[in-house]
């Protein structure tokens, strides 16, 4: 029984990660870079911080959600372009860049 529950939870979680990675690649990587370092031409021009930085990782999920939704500085708002679930998935994906 426990193994069945575990497999169901795992099956539900894996698509979210896969979808968040694909969503990140199509919506964020052009500026933030594939590794989330901001090491792109646009990222360098805009002074984008690495998602692995302490400054970014110490922000709450609500703060990151707000930034993605409303934009910040030169970053465009994605609130009208992405669903709440997609924005939540991006926040989860941003957390994967934390230094280990």
ZASE-50854 format. One record per atom (N, C-alpha, C, O): residue in three letters; x, y, z. Coordinates in pm, whole numbers, always signed. Layout:
+------+--------+--------+--------+
| rest |      x |      y |      z |
+------+--------+--------+--------+
|  ALA |      X |      Y |      Z |
...
+------+--------+--------+--------+
END
This chain:
+------+--------+--------+--------+
| rest |      x |      y |      z |
+------+--------+--------+--------+
|  UNK |    +82 |   -120 |     +0 |
|  UNK |     +0 |     +0 |     +0 |
|  UNK |    +86 |   +126 |     +0 |
|  UNK |    +63 |   +218 |    -78 |
|  UNK |   +186 |   +129 |    +89 |
|  UNK |   +274 |   +247 |    +96 |
|  UNK |   +351 |   +268 |    -34 |
|  UNK |   +368 |   +380 |    -80 |
|  UNK |   +396 |   +158 |    -91 |
|  UNK |   +471 |   +171 |   -217 |
|  UNK |   +382 |   +222 |   -329 |
|  UNK |   +428 |   +295 |   -417 |
|  UNK |   +256 |   +185 |   -327 |
|  UNK |   +162 |   +235 |   -428 |
|  UNK |   +141 |   +384 |   -413 |
|  UNK |   +141 |   +458 |   -511 |
|  UNK |   +124 |   +429 |   -288 |
|  UNK |   +106 |   +572 |   -262 |
|  UNK |   +232 |   +648 |   -305 |
|  UNK |   +223 |   +754 |   -367 |
|  UNK |   +348 |   +593 |   -272 |
|  UNK |   +474 |   +657 |   -310 |
|  UNK |   +484 |   +670 |   -462 |
|  UNK |   +522 |   +775 |   -513 |
|  UNK |   +450 |   +565 |   -534 |
|  UNK |   +457 |   +568 |   -681 |
|  UNK |   +359 |   +668 |   -740 |
|  UNK |   +390 |   +734 |   -840 |
|  UNK |   +243 |   +681 |   -681 |
|  UNK |   +145 |   +780 |   -729 |
|  UNK |   +198 |   +921 |   -707 |
|  UNK |   +189 |  +1006 |   -795 |
|  UNK |   +253 |   +946 |   -589 |
|  UNK |   +309 |  +1078 |   -560 |
|  UNK |   +425 |  +1108 |   -654 |
|  UNK |   +436 |  +1218 |   -707 |
|  UNK |   +511 |  +1012 |   -675 |
|  UNK |   +625 |  +1029 |   -765 |
|  UNK |   +577 |  +1057 |   -907 |
|  UNK |   +630 |  +1145 |   -975 |
|  UNK |   +477 |   +984 |   -952 |
|  UNK |   +425 |  +1004 |  -1087 |
|  UNK |   +364 |  +1142 |  -1104 |
|  UNK |   +372 |  +1202 |  -1211 |
|  UNK |   +304 |  +1193 |  -1000 |
|  UNK |   +245 |  +1327 |  -1006 |
|  UNK |   +353 |  +1436 |  -1002 |
|  UNK |   +337 |  +1540 |  -1065 |
|  UNK |   +460 |  +1412 |   -930 |
|  UNK |   +566 |  +1511 |   -915 |
|  UNK |   +656 |  +1520 |  -1036 |
|  UNK |   +700 |  +1630 |  -1072 |
|  UNK |   +686 |  +1409 |  -1101 |
|  UNK |   +778 |  +1410 |  -1214 |
|  UNK |   +731 |  +1497 |  -1330 |
|  UNK |   +812 |  +1572 |  -1385 |
|  UNK |   +606 |  +1490 |  -1370 |
|  UNK |   +564 |  +1577 |  -1480 |
|  UNK |   +578 |  +1725 |  -1447 |
|  UNK |   +607 |  +1805 |  -1535 |
|  UNK |   +556 |  +1763 |  -1320 |
|  UNK |   +570 |  +1903 |  -1281 |
|  UNK |   +713 |  +1949 |  -1305 |
|  UNK |   +736 |  +2057 |  -1358 |
|  UNK |   +811 |  +1865 |  -1264 |
|  UNK |   +951 |  +1902 |  -1285 |
|  UNK |   +983 |  +1909 |  -1433 |
|  UNK |  +1048 |  +2003 |  -1479 |
|  UNK |   +938 |  +1811 |  -1508 |
|  UNK |   +964 |  +1811 |  -1652 |
|  UNK |   +899 |  +1930 |  -1718 |
|  UNK |   +960 |  +1996 |  -1802 |
|  UNK |   +775 |  +1958 |  -1681 |
|  UNK |   +704 |  +2073 |  -1738 |
|  UNK |   +770 |  +2204 |  -1697 |
|  UNK |   +780 |  +2297 |  -1777 |
|  UNK |   +816 |  +2213 |  -1571 |
|  UNK |   +879 |  +2337 |  -1526 |
|  UNK |  +1011 |  +2360 |  -1600 |
|  UNK |  +1044 |  +2474 |  -1632 |
|  UNK |  +1085 |  +2254 |  -1628 |
|  UNK |  +1211 |  +2268 |  -1702 |
|  UNK |  +1184 |  +2315 |  -1844 |
|  UNK |  +1255 |  +2403 |  -1894 |
|  UNK |  +1083 |  +2260 |  -1909 |
|  UNK |  +1048 |  +2301 |  -2045 |
|  UNK |   +996 |  +2445 |  -2045 |
|  UNK |  +1029 |  +2523 |  -2134 |
|  UNK |   +915 |  +2478 |  -1947 |
|  UNK |   +862 |  +2614 |  -1936 |
|  UNK |   +975 |  +2714 |  -1912 |
|  UNK |   +978 |  +2821 |  -1974 |
|  UNK |  +1068 |  +2679 |  -1823 |
|  UNK |  +1184 |  +2764 |  -1797 |
|  UNK |  +1263 |  +2785 |  -1927 |
|  UNK |  +1303 |  +2897 |  -1959 |
|  UNK |  +1284 |  +2678 |  -1999 |
|  UNK |  +1363 |  +2686 |  -2123 |
|  UNK |  +1299 |  +2781 |  -2224 |
|  UNK |  +1369 |  +2857 |  -2290 |
|  UNK |  +1166 |  +2777 |  -2236 |
|  UNK |  +1099 |  +2859 |  -2336 |
|  UNK |  +1073 |  +3002 |  -2290 |
|  UNK |  +1067 |  +3093 |  -2374 |
|  UNK |  +1057 |  +3025 |  -2161 |
|  UNK |  +1019 |  +3158 |  -2113 |
|  UNK |  +1131 |  +3234 |  -2042 |
|  UNK |  +1127 |  +3357 |  -2037 |
|  UNK |  +1229 |  +3164 |  -1986 |
|  UNK |  +1325 |  +3230 |  -1898 |
|  UNK |  +1471 |  +3221 |  -1944 |
|  UNK |  +1548 |  +3315 |  -1926 |
|  UNK |  +1506 |  +3108 |  -2005 |
|  UNK |  +1647 |  +3081 |  -2035 |
|  UNK |  +1709 |  +3183 |  -2130 |
|  UNK |  +1830 |  +3204 |  -2127 |
|  UNK |  +1628 |  +3246 |  -2215 |
|  UNK |  +1686 |  +3342 |  -2310 |
|  UNK |  +1756 |  +3457 |  -2238 |
|  UNK |  +1852 |  +3513 |  -2291 |
|  UNK |  +1708 |  +3493 |  -2121 |
|  UNK |  +1772 |  +3600 |  -2043 |
|  UNK |  +1852 |  +3545 |  -1925 |
|  UNK |  +1965 |  +3589 |  -1900 |
|  UNK |  +1794 |  +3449 |  -1854 |
|  UNK |  +1856 |  +3397 |  -1733 |
|  UNK |  +1958 |  +3288 |  -1761 |
|  UNK |  +2035 |  +3252 |  -1672 |
|  UNK |  +1960 |  +3235 |  -1883 |
|  UNK |  +2054 |  +3131 |  -1921 |
|  UNK |  +2007 |  +2993 |  -1879 |
|  UNK |  +1927 |  +2980 |  -1786 |
|  UNK |  +2057 |  +2889 |  -1946 |
|  UNK |  +2013 |  +2753 |  -1916 |
|  UNK |  +2046 |  +2710 |  -1773 |
|  UNK |  +1973 |  +2628 |  -1715 |
|  UNK |  +2152 |  +2761 |  -1716 |
|  UNK |  +2193 |  +2726 |  -1580 |
|  UNK |  +2143 |  +2827 |  -1477 |
|  UNK |  +2176 |  +2816 |  -1359 |
|  UNK |  +2065 |  +2926 |  -1521 |
|  UNK |  +2010 |  +3025 |  -1428 |
|  UNK |  +2111 |  +3125 |  -1376 |
|  UNK |  +2087 |  +3190 |  -1274 |
|  UNK |  +2224 |  +3138 |  -1444 |
|  UNK |  +2331 |  +3227 |  -1396 |
|  UNK |  +2318 |  +3371 |  -1447 |
|  UNK |  +2387 |  +3460 |  -1397 |
|  UNK |  +2232 |  +3393 |  -1544 |
|  UNK |  +2221 |  +3525 |  -1604 |
|  UNK |  +2335 |  +3556 |  -1698 |
|  UNK |  +2354 |  +3672 |  -1737 |
|  UNK |  +2411 |  +3454 |  -1735 |
|  UNK |  +2530 |  +3471 |  -1818 |
|  UNK |  +2493 |  +3464 |  -1967 |
|  UNK |  +2544 |  +3380 |  -2042 |
|  UNK |  +2405 |  +3554 |  -2006 |
|  UNK |  +2367 |  +3568 |  -2146 |
|  UNK |  +2391 |  +3714 |  -2184 |
|  UNK |  +2414 |  +3797 |  -2096 |
|  UNK |  +2385 |  +3746 |  -2311 |
|  UNK |  +2404 |  +3886 |  -2352 |
|  UNK |  +2301 |  +3975 |  -2285 |
|  UNK |  +2335 |  +4081 |  -2232 |
|  UNK |  +2176 |  +3934 |  -2288 |
|  UNK |  +2069 |  +4012 |  -2224 |
|  UNK |  +2089 |  +4015 |  -2073 |
|  UNK |  +2075 |  +4120 |  -2010 |
|  UNK |  +2120 |  +3900 |  -2016 |
|  UNK |  +2141 |  +3891 |  -1871 |
|  UNK |  +2251 |  +3983 |  -1823 |
|  UNK |  +2237 |  +4049 |  -1720 |
|  UNK |  +2362 |  +3987 |  -1897 |
|  UNK |  +2474 |  +4074 |  -1860 |
|  UNK |  +2434 |  +4221 |  -1873 |
|  UNK |  +2468 |  +4302 |  -1787 |
|  UNK |  +2363 |  +4254 |  -1979 |
|  UNK |  +2320 |  +4392 |  -2002 |
|  UNK |  +2225 |  +4439 |  -1892 |
|  UNK |  +2229 |  +4555 |  -1850 |
|  UNK |  +2138 |  +4348 |  -1847 |
|  UNK |  +2039 |  +4384 |  -1746 |
|  UNK |  +2088 |  +4363 |  -1603 |
|  UNK |  +2018 |  +4400 |  -1508 |
|  UNK |  +2206 |  +4305 |  -1585 |
|  UNK |  +2259 |  +4281 |  -1451 |
|  UNK |  +2183 |  +4175 |  -1374 |
|  UNK |  +2163 |  +4187 |  -1253 |
|  UNK |  +2138 |  +4071 |  -1445 |
|  UNK |  +2060 |  +3964 |  -1383 |
|  UNK |  +2147 |  +3884 |  -1286 |
|  UNK |  +2259 |  +3845 |  -1319 |
|  UNK |  +2094 |  +3861 |  -1166 |
|  UNK |  +2165 |  +3781 |  -1066 |
|  UNK |  +2142 |  +3632 |  -1091 |
|  UNK |  +2040 |  +3592 |  -1147 |
|  UNK |  +2237 |  +3554 |  -1051 |
|  UNK |  +2226 |  +3408 |  -1062 |
|  UNK |  +2115 |  +3358 |   -970 |
|  UNK |  +2101 |  +3406 |   -857 |
|  UNK |  +2037 |  +3261 |  -1017 |
|  UNK |  +1934 |  +3201 |   -933 |
|  UNK |  +1997 |  +3124 |   -817 |
|  UNK |  +1929 |  +3098 |   -718 |
|  UNK |  +2124 |  +3087 |   -827 |
|  UNK |  +2192 |  +3016 |   -720 |
|  UNK |  +2240 |  +3110 |   -609 |
|  UNK |  +2279 |  +3065 |   -502 |
|  UNK |  +2235 |  +3241 |   -635 |
|  UNK |  +2286 |  +3337 |   -537 |
|  UNK |  +2200 |  +3338 |   -411 |
|  UNK |  +2081 |  +3309 |   -414 |
|  UNK |  +2265 |  +3372 |   -302 |
|  UNK |  +2193 |  +3380 |   -174 |
|  UNK |  +2082 |  +3484 |   -180 |
|  UNK |  +1976 |  +3465 |   -122 |
|  UNK |  +2107 |  +3595 |   -251 |
|  UNK |  +2006 |  +3701 |   -262 |
|  UNK |  +1876 |  +3651 |   -325 |
|  UNK |  +1767 |  +3688 |   -281 |
|  UNK |  +1889 |  +3568 |   -426 |
|  UNK |  +1769 |  +3515 |   -493 |
|  UNK |  +1707 |  +3404 |   -409 |
|  UNK |  +1586 |  +3402 |   -388 |
|  UNK |  +1789 |  +3312 |   -360 |
|  UNK |  +1737 |  +3197 |   -288 |
|  UNK |  +1674 |  +3233 |   -153 |
|  UNK |  +1591 |  +3159 |   -102 |
|  UNK |  +1714 |  +3347 |    -95 |
|  UNK |  +1654 |  +3385 |    +33 |
|  UNK |  +1516 |  +3448 |    +15 |
|  UNK |  +1442 |  +3466 |   +112 |
|  UNK |  +1481 |  +3483 |   -108 |
|  UNK |  +1348 |  +3537 |   -132 |
|  UNK |  +1244 |  +3428 |   -110 |
|  UNK |  +1268 |  +3310 |   -138 |
|  UNK |  +1129 |  +3468 |    -59 |
|  UNK |  +1022 |  +3372 |    -35 |
|  UNK |   +959 |  +3332 |   -168 |
|  UNK |   +977 |  +3399 |   -270 |
|  UNK |   +886 |  +3223 |   -165 |
|  UNK |   +813 |  +3181 |   -284 |
|  UNK |   +714 |  +3290 |   -327 |
|  UNK |   +695 |  +3314 |   -446 |
|  UNK |   +654 |  +3356 |   -229 |
|  UNK |   +559 |  +3464 |   -260 |
|  UNK |   +629 |  +3579 |   -331 |
|  UNK |   +574 |  +3638 |   -424 |
|  UNK |   +751 |  +3613 |   -288 |
|  UNK |   +826 |  +3721 |   -352 |
|  UNK |   +862 |  +3683 |   -495 |
|  UNK |   +848 |  +3764 |   -587 |
|  UNK |   +910 |  +3561 |   -515 |
|  UNK |   +945 |  +3517 |   -650 |
|  UNK |   +822 |  +3512 |   -739 |
|  UNK |   +827 |  +3551 |   -856 |
|  UNK |   +711 |  +3466 |   -685 |
|  UNK |   +585 |  +3463 |   -760 |
|  UNK |   +546 |  +3604 |   -801 |
|  UNK |   +503 |  +3627 |   -914 |
|  UNK |   +559 |  +3699 |   -710 |
|  UNK |   +525 |  +3838 |   -739 |
|  UNK |   +614 |  +3895 |   -850 |
|  UNK |   +565 |  +3966 |   -938 |
|  UNK |   +742 |  +3865 |   -845 |
|  UNK |   +835 |  +3914 |   -947 |
|  UNK |   +801 |  +3856 |  -1084 |
|  UNK |   +798 |  +3929 |  -1184 |
|  UNK |   +775 |  +3726 |  -1089 |
|  UNK |   +740 |  +3664 |  -1217 |
|  UNK |   +607 |  +3718 |  -1268 |
|  UNK |   +592 |  +3744 |  -1388 |
|  UNK |   +512 |  +3736 |  -1179 |
|  UNK |   +379 |  +3782 |  -1217 |
|  UNK |   +378 |  +3927 |  -1263 |
|  UNK |   +321 |  +3959 |  -1368 |
|  UNK |   +441 |  +4015 |  -1185 |
|  UNK |   +433 |  +4160 |  -1210 |
|  UNK |   +555 |  +4217 |  -1281 |
|  UNK |   +551 |  +4329 |  -1331 |
|  UNK |   +663 |  +4139 |  -1286 |
|  UNK |   +788 |  +4190 |  -1341 |
|  UNK |   +862 |  +4269 |  -1235 |
|  UNK |   +808 |  +4297 |  -1128 |
|  UNK |   +985 |  +4304 |  -1266 |
|  UNK |  +1065 |  +4383 |  -1172 |
|  UNK |  +1176 |  +4450 |  -1250 |
|  UNK |  +1246 |  +4384 |  -1327 |
|  UNK |  +1192 |  +4579 |  -1232 |
|  UNK |  +1294 |  +4651 |  -1308 |
|  UNK |  +1266 |  +4637 |  -1456 |
|  UNK |  +1158 |  +4673 |  -1503 |
|  UNK |  +1363 |  +4585 |  -1530 |
|  UNK |  +1348 |  +4567 |  -1674 |
|  UNK |  +1284 |  +4434 |  -1712 |
|  UNK |  +1255 |  +4410 |  -1829 |
|  UNK |  +1261 |  +4348 |  -1612 |
|  UNK |  +1199 |  +4218 |  -1641 |
|  UNK |  +1051 |  +4237 |  -1670 |
|  UNK |   +980 |  +4308 |  -1599 |
|  UNK |  +1007 |  +4172 |  -1775 |
|  UNK |   +867 |  +4179 |  -1814 |
|  UNK |   +779 |  +4101 |  -1718 |
|  UNK |   +825 |  +4006 |  -1654 |
|  UNK |   +653 |  +4141 |  -1707 |
|  UNK |   +554 |  +4069 |  -1628 |
|  UNK |   +501 |  +3950 |  -1707 |
|  UNK |   +477 |  +3960 |  -1827 |
|  UNK |   +484 |  +3838 |  -1640 |
|  UNK |   +431 |  +3718 |  -1704 |
|  UNK |   +293 |  +3681 |  -1653 |
|  UNK |   +239 |  +3576 |  -1690 |
|  UNK |   +233 |  +3766 |  -1568 |
|  UNK |   +103 |  +3737 |  -1510 |
|  UNK |     -6 |  +3715 |  -1612 |
|  UNK |    -94 |  +3632 |  -1591 |
|  UNK |     -3 |  +3787 |  -1722 |
|  UNK |   -105 |  +3770 |  -1825 |
|  UNK |    -71 |  +3665 |  -1928 |
|  UNK |   -152 |  +3633 |  -2015 |
|  UNK |    +51 |  +3612 |  -1919 |
|  UNK |    +99 |  +3516 |  -2019 |
|  UNK |   +107 |  +3374 |  -1965 |
|  UNK |   +103 |  +3278 |  -2042 |
|  UNK |   +118 |  +3361 |  -1834 |
|  UNK |   +131 |  +3229 |  -1771 |
|  UNK |    +22 |  +3211 |  -1667 |
|  UNK |    -23 |  +3308 |  -1605 |
|  UNK |    -20 |  +3088 |  -1648 |
|  UNK |   -120 |  +3059 |  -1545 |
|  UNK |    -53 |  +3061 |  -1407 |
|  UNK |    +70 |  +3059 |  -1397 |
|  UNK |   -133 |  +3066 |  -1304 |
|  UNK |    -82 |  +3061 |  -1167 |
|  UNK |     -3 |  +2932 |  -1144 |
|  UNK |   +100 |  +2934 |  -1076 |
|  UNK |    -50 |  +2821 |  -1198 |
|  UNK |    +22 |  +2693 |  -1184 |
|  UNK |   +156 |  +2696 |  -1256 |
|  UNK |   +254 |  +2640 |  -1206 |
|  UNK |   +162 |  +2759 |  -1372 |
|  UNK |   +289 |  +2769 |  -1445 |
|  UNK |   +388 |  +2856 |  -1368 |
|  UNK |   +507 |  +2825 |  -1362 |
|  UNK |   +340 |  +2964 |  -1310 |
|  UNK |   +428 |  +3051 |  -1232 |
|  UNK |   +478 |  +2977 |  -1109 |
|  UNK |   +596 |  +2988 |  -1073 |
|  UNK |   +391 |  +2902 |  -1044 |
|  UNK |   +431 |  +2821 |   -928 |
|  UNK |   +537 |  +2720 |   -970 |
|  UNK |   +634 |  +2698 |   -896 |
|  UNK |   +521 |  +2658 |  -1085 |
|  UNK |   +619 |  +2561 |  -1135 |
|  UNK |   +754 |  +2628 |  -1160 |
|  UNK |   +858 |  +2568 |  -1135 |
|  UNK |   +752 |  +2751 |  -1208 |
|  UNK |   +878 |  +2823 |  -1231 |
|  UNK |   +948 |  +2854 |  -1099 |
|  UNK |  +1070 |  +2844 |  -1090 |
|  UNK |   +872 |  +2890 |   -997 |
|  UNK |   +932 |  +2914 |   -865 |
|  UNK |   +999 |  +2786 |   -814 |
|  UNK |  +1111 |  +2790 |   -763 |
|  UNK |   +930 |  +2674 |   -828 |
|  UNK |   +988 |  +2545 |   -788 |
|  UNK |  +1116 |  +2520 |   -867 |
|  UNK |  +1215 |  +2473 |   -812 |
|  UNK |  +1114 |  +2550 |   -997 |
|  UNK |  +1231 |  +2528 |  -1080 |
|  UNK |  +1347 |  +2620 |  -1039 |
|  UNK |  +1462 |  +2577 |  -1038 |
|  UNK |  +1317 |  +2744 |  -1006 |
|  UNK |  +1421 |  +2837 |   -961 |
|  UNK |  +1491 |  +2782 |   -837 |
|  UNK |  +1612 |  +2800 |   -822 |
|  UNK |  +1418 |  +2716 |   -751 |
|  UNK |  +1477 |  +2656 |   -630 |
|  UNK |  +1577 |  +2546 |   -664 |
|  UNK |  +1666 |  +2518 |   -584 |
|  UNK |  +1564 |  +2485 |   -780 |
|  UNK |  +1659 |  +2379 |   -817 |
|  UNK |  +1798 |  +2434 |   -848 |
|  UNK |  +1894 |  +2358 |   -854 |
|  UNK |  +1809 |  +2564 |   -867 |
|  UNK |  +1940 |  +2625 |   -896 |
|  UNK |  +2020 |  +2655 |   -770 |
|  UNK |  +2135 |  +2699 |   -779 |
|  UNK |  +1962 |  +2632 |   -653 |
|  UNK |  +2031 |  +2663 |   -527 |
|  UNK |  +2163 |  +2586 |   -523 |
|  UNK |  +2172 |  +2472 |   -569 |
|  UNK |  +2265 |  +2651 |   -468 |
|  UNK |  +2394 |  +2584 |   -453 |
|  UNK |  +2378 |  +2466 |   -359 |
|  UNK |  +2312 |  +2474 |   -255 |
|  UNK |  +2440 |  +2358 |   -398 |
|  UNK |  +2429 |  +2237 |   -314 |
|  UNK |  +2553 |  +2215 |   -234 |
|  UNK |  +2562 |  +2119 |   -158 |
+------+--------+--------+--------+
END
